[in-house]
Amino acid sequence: MIELFDLKFKNPVFLASGVFGFGLKYKLVTRAVGGIFTKGITLLPRMGNPPPRIYETCAGVINSVGLENPGVKEFKKHILPKIRKINNRIFVNVAGFSVEEYAQIIEEIGDTVTGFELNVSCPNVKEGGALFGQNPKMVAKIVKIVRKKTKLPLIVKLTANFCDPMIVAKASLESGADGISLINTIYGMAFDIHTKKPIIRGGLSGPAIKPFALYCVHRLKDLKVPIIGMGGIMSGSDAYEFILAGASAVAIGTAVLRDPYAPLRIIKELNFLLERGKNV
Ligand SMILES: Cc1cc2nc3c(=O)[nH]c(=O)nc-3n(C[C@H](O)[C@H](O)[C@H](O)COP(=O)(O)O)c2cc1C
């Protein structure tokens, strides 16, 4: 049992956004975890990108899913009630394409969930394609507007792509965020050496990014706010490293692409290490 945002969670292992659908298929896993970050929800439904969407590299995957989701209305009406029946600790991952969209999505969801995770790594159409998350002023603007719309825990999910997560974390917290989750995927690409053309450009996740993710979490540890650490966690000892780096909880992403039951094993292994750690 852990306490975050004055709420109790059965353990510190969460499902990361986007890799487990909405957690409706592997109910055993969805039920066992401390909480769930949903797939990124946008205002309107999105088909996502054409294939290839996932490409396996030597130590992780590059994805270019493109935020496929049914849109906030359909999510709230048909999907959310089903998830709630399995595990009611739900953070909706909110992906806006403008500052106003973040607010609209949060207003639509209301107080029917545990909290929100703001995905500030989406292209900002109005700002000419720049990423929100690399711009502390833009993130501050989003958080301030969203803060007025909800009293629920507000977690900002940071990118560490070409920017210092500390600067964006501070801007988020000063603007009213309650916690930080990190890291989102980092830029990656792969080439087909026969056609000499790129196969995919997208976000790299998995074991390849773990040391970098750990560094980013450790960089924020003195902020003394809840930090949910993620990036390449495949085992309980990986998760424990994130706790040692300063995370209050962890999230499992790419590991479930290899083994959907991985979170069950990770919870067990992490609990063992946390217990053992008390005596070291
Ligand atoms: C296929 C895939 C889809 C993802 N979709 C989202 C998303 O919709 N929103 C989001 O904030 N992060 C998304 N992520 C990022 C993960 O939640 C996580 O931050 C990242 O993959 C690092 O953790 P991992 O190495 O354990 O996968 C996605 C990652 C993958 C691999």
The ligand as an SDF file (V2000), in Angstrom:
LIG
                    3D

 31 33  0  0  0  0  0  0  0  0999 V2000
    3.1400    1.8570  -28.1650 C   0  0  0  0  0  0  0  0  0  0  0  0
    3.2780    2.9980  -27.1880 C   0  0  0  0  0  0  0  0  0  0  0  0
    2.2410    3.9280  -27.0610 C   0  0  0  0  0  0  0  0  0  0  0  0
    2.3500    4.9870  -26.1460 C   0  0  0  0  0  0  0  0  0  0  0  0
    1.3170    5.8840  -26.0430 N   0  0  0  0  0  0  0  0  0  0  0  0
    1.4140    6.9030  -25.1220 C   0  0  0  0  0  0  0  0  0  0  0  0
    0.3280    7.8310  -24.9520 C   0  0  0  0  0  0  0  0  0  0  0  0
   -0.7300    7.7240  -25.5820 O   0  0  0  0  0  0  0  0  0  0  0  0
    0.4930    8.8440  -24.0450 N   0  0  0  0  0  0  0  0  0  0  0  0
    1.6580    8.9780  -23.3010 C   0  0  0  0  0  0  0  0  0  0  0  0
    1.7610    9.9030  -22.4850 O   0  0  0  0  0  0  0  0  0  0  0  0
    2.6760    8.0880  -23.4290 N   0  0  0  0  0  0  0  0  0  0  0  0
    2.5850    7.0750  -24.3210 C   0  0  0  0  0  0  0  0  0  0  0  0
    3.6130    6.1740  -24.4380 N   0  0  0  0  0  0  0  0  0  0  0  0
    4.8120    6.3320  -23.5820 C   0  0  0  0  0  0  0  0  0  0  0  0
    4.7760    5.3900  -22.3680 C   0  0  0  0  0  0  0  0  0  0  0  0
    3.6670    5.6510  -21.5370 O   0  0  0  0  0  0  0  0  0  0  0  0
    6.0860    5.5140  -21.5450 C   0  0  0  0  0  0  0  0  0  0  0  0
    6.1920    6.8290  -21.0430 O   0  0  0  0  0  0  0  0  0  0  0  0
    7.3240    5.2170  -22.3540 C   0  0  0  0  0  0  0  0  0  0  0  0
    7.0910    4.1740  -23.2830 O   0  0  0  0  0  0  0  0  0  0  0  0
    8.5180    4.8300  -21.4590 C   0  0  0  0  0  0  0  0  0  0  0  0
    8.2660    3.6770  -20.6990 O   0  0  0  0  0  0  0  0  0  0  0  0
    8.6690    2.1810  -21.1850 P   0  0  0  0  0  0  0  0  0  0  0  0
   10.1030    2.2520  -21.6450 O   0  0  0  0  0  0  0  0  0  0  0  0
    8.4470    1.3090  -20.0070 O   0  0  0  0  0  0  0  0  0  0  0  0
    7.7570    1.8590  -22.3280 O   0  0  0  0  0  0  0  0  0  0  0  0
    3.5280    5.1200  -25.3580 C   0  0  0  0  0  0  0  0  0  0  0  0
    4.5630    4.1690  -25.4890 C   0  0  0  0  0  0  0  0  0  0  0  0
    4.4480    3.1230  -26.3890 C   0  0  0  0  0  0  0  0  0  0  0  0
    5.5740    2.1230  -26.4970 C   0  0  0  0  0  0  0  0  0  0  0  0
  1  2  1  0
  2  3  1  0
  2 30  2  0
  3  4  2  0
  4  5  1  0
  4 28  1  0
  5  6  2  0
  6  7  1  0
  6 13  1  0
  7  8  2  0
  7  9  1  0
  9 10  1  0
 10 11  2  0
 10 12  1  0
 12 13  2  0
 13 14  1  0
 14 15  1  0
 14 28  1  0
 15 16  1  0
 16 17  1  0
 16 18  1  0
 18 19  1  0
 18 20  1  0
 20 21  1  0
 20 22  1  0
 22 23  1  0
 23 24  1  0
 24 25  2  0
 24 26  1  0
 24 27  1  0
 28 29  2  0
 29 30  1  0
 30 31  1  0
M  END
$$$$
